[in-house]
Amino acid sequence: MTLRIGFVGCGHIASVHSLAIGALGGAGIVDARVVAAYDTDTERARRLAGSHDAITTDEVESLLDACEVVWVCTWTSEHLPVVRAAVERGRSVFCEKPLAPSLAECEEVAALLQQVPHQVGLVLRHAPVFRALAEAVHSGRFGRALATVFRDDQYFPNQGMYHSDWRADPSLAGGGTLIEHSIHDVDVLRWVLGDPAQVSARVANQFGHAGIDDVAALTFAYPDASVATLISVWHQVMRRPSSRRVEVFCEDALLWTDDDHLGPLHVETTDAISEIEASLPAWVGDLELAPEITGLVAPYAVAAKAFLDALATGASGEPEAATALAAHRLVDVAYRSAAAGGAPFPAPAR
Ligand SMILES: NC(=O)c1ccc[n+]([C@@H]2O[C@H](COP(=O)([O-])OP(=O)(O)OC[C@H]3O[C@@H](n4cnc5c(N)ncnc54)[C@H](O)[C@@H]3O)[C@@H](O)[C@H]2O)c1
């Protein structure tokens, strides 16, 4: 039976997800379609629905009547009430990251999601280059990871293609570059390196939006004395919408990439510099997408397919809420360290 999907929140990322789902369905890769859309901005809902021959609704409850699966793509503060409404109706939920603005609300969202098949929008978990990095580090073939440098930067995302005022409001976003953007990076660091023992952090606010950090510098110290640093910056270089560079110094190799999707993952050893291929699944070639948007949409198609495949077996997709919550706990400790002038704090017990 064709899975019926509803979108709550029909802005930037919902458009990308819905293009991905439409292309997956159109190519016969999944048996699912977008049937309903709701946004407090009715024009946005109308636009998204229009590209899927879907209906718009006036509120969440009637959207829930029309679908089995809900993609929650509102701004961050609205994830909790929408997830609660969907879970109370037994719907499966794809919830965008961050789970919520505060850790207490993240815990609530996670507890709700765990009651139904779900997946969280930490889409870097599906990026071929980070899969290759995680595999290379976990295999141990380059020795232990000693030190990692992770840099993430993008132009202040209340403009350009993001065009969203809510990202300058901490009550809606929870904070700035660290929680809103680098929750992805904290999750990737946990995935590749495991849980740190200690966290210290500094944040700064250079653009004058109270409560919105636009620079964050974190240090994670691991039980084996290895370290990782994360630098996360929102700037005004409009040609840089989002960019990541990661370097992992292992005992016997430097692994690095400056592309957060396809890589390549470069490997420098004593003998040679080589590349580990990080490619998308072959089915991505079957998606009917305009060439200029394929790069943007493909990562979300991979994430959507993972979720819809999991749903076909009644399971949740990866990453699950518990994974996202663990990243949020680290982000929360980092903000507390920053509030204490960068003092080292123990990482939360797992
Ligand atoms: N995983 C990723 O790669 C990724 C990328 C971008 C954004 N995001 C996350 O997705 C969420 C949305 O971001 P965006 O860039 O699409 O923002 P956006 O401003 O473009 O869209 C958000 C939409 O939600 C609507 N909305 C707000 N409250 C609502 C409610 N209660 N009911 C219905 N609609 C409501 C707004 O009117 C708006 O149209 C955020 O949590 C953001 O952090 C994730």
PDBQT file of the ligand as one rigid body, heavy atoms in Angstrom, charges set to zero:
ROOT
HETATM    1  N1  LIG A 401      18.799  18.507   8.203  1.00  0.00    +0.000 N 
HETATM    2  C1  LIG A 401      19.158  19.585   7.526  1.00  0.00    +0.000 C 
HETATM    3  O1  LIG A 401      20.056  19.520   6.703  1.00  0.00    +0.000 OA
HETATM    4  C2  LIG A 401      18.402  20.881   7.739  1.00  0.00    +0.000 A 
HETATM    5  C3  LIG A 401      18.629  21.945   6.859  1.00  0.00    +0.000 A 
HETATM    6  C4  LIG A 401      17.900  23.118   7.059  1.00  0.00    +0.000 A 
HETATM    7  C5  LIG A 401      16.997  23.213   8.114  1.00  0.00    +0.000 A 
HETATM    8  N2  LIG A 401      16.859  22.172   8.970  1.00  0.00    +0.000 N 
HETATM    9  C6  LIG A 401      15.924  22.268  10.125  1.00  0.00    +0.000 C 
HETATM   10  O2  LIG A 401      14.591  22.204   9.603  1.00  0.00    +0.000 OA
HETATM   11  C7  LIG A 401      13.721  23.078  10.328  1.00  0.00    +0.000 C 
HETATM   12  C8  LIG A 401      13.114  24.096   9.354  1.00  0.00    +0.000 C 
HETATM   13  O3  LIG A 401      14.164  24.856   8.748  1.00  0.00    +0.000 OA
HETATM   14  P1  LIG A 401      13.898  25.640   7.371  1.00  0.00    +0.000 P 
HETATM   15  O4  LIG A 401      15.215  26.091   6.891  1.00  0.00    +0.000 OA
HETATM   16  O5  LIG A 401      13.067  24.821   6.470  1.00  0.00    +0.000 OA
HETATM   17  O6  LIG A 401      13.051  26.889   7.910  1.00  0.00    +0.000 OA
HETATM   18  P2  LIG A 401      11.982  27.754   7.098  1.00  0.00    +0.000 P 
HETATM   19  O7  LIG A 401      11.820  29.017   7.845  1.00  0.00    +0.000 OA
HETATM   20  O8  LIG A 401      12.345  27.825   5.656  1.00  0.00    +0.000 OA
HETATM   21  O9  LIG A 401      10.652  26.882   7.203  1.00  0.00    +0.000 OA
HETATM   22  C9  LIG A 401      10.004  26.652   8.439  1.00  0.00    +0.000 C 
HETATM   23  C10 LIG A 401       8.511  26.690   8.157  1.00  0.00    +0.000 C 
HETATM   24  O10 LIG A 401       7.791  26.256   9.335  1.00  0.00    +0.000 OA
HETATM   25  C11 LIG A 401       6.578  26.980   9.366  1.00  0.00    +0.000 C 
HETATM   26  N3  LIG A 401       6.010  26.861  10.699  1.00  0.00    +0.000 N 
HETATM   27  C12 LIG A 401       6.480  27.371  11.860  1.00  0.00    +0.000 A 
HETATM   28  N4  LIG A 401       5.730  26.980  12.887  1.00  0.00    +0.000 NA
HETATM   29  C13 LIG A 401       4.754  26.178  12.367  1.00  0.00    +0.000 A 
HETATM   30  C14 LIG A 401       3.682  25.438  12.943  1.00  0.00    +0.000 A 
HETATM   31  N5  LIG A 401       3.442  25.433  14.258  1.00  0.00    +0.000 N 
HETATM   32  N6  LIG A 401       2.898  24.712  12.127  1.00  0.00    +0.000 NA
HETATM   33  C15 LIG A 401       3.125  24.695  10.782  1.00  0.00    +0.000 A 
HETATM   34  N7  LIG A 401       4.130  25.375  10.189  1.00  0.00    +0.000 NA
HETATM   35  C16 LIG A 401       4.931  26.098  10.970  1.00  0.00    +0.000 A 
HETATM   36  C17 LIG A 401       6.979  28.382   8.953  1.00  0.00    +0.000 C 
HETATM   37  O11 LIG A 401       5.890  29.166   8.535  1.00  0.00    +0.000 OA
HETATM   38  C18 LIG A 401       7.981  28.090   7.833  1.00  0.00    +0.000 C 
HETATM   39  O12 LIG A 401       7.358  28.061   6.564  1.00  0.00    +0.000 OA
HETATM   40  C19 LIG A 401      14.582  23.701  11.422  1.00  0.00    +0.000 C 
HETATM   41  O13 LIG A 401      14.456  22.961  12.607  1.00  0.00    +0.000 OA
HETATM   42  C20 LIG A 401      15.993  23.579  10.863  1.00  0.00    +0.000 C 
HETATM   43  O14 LIG A 401      16.989  23.547  11.859  1.00  0.00    +0.000 OA
HETATM   44  C21 LIG A 401      17.511  21.011   8.796  1.00  0.00    +0.000 A 
ENDROOT
TORSDOF 0
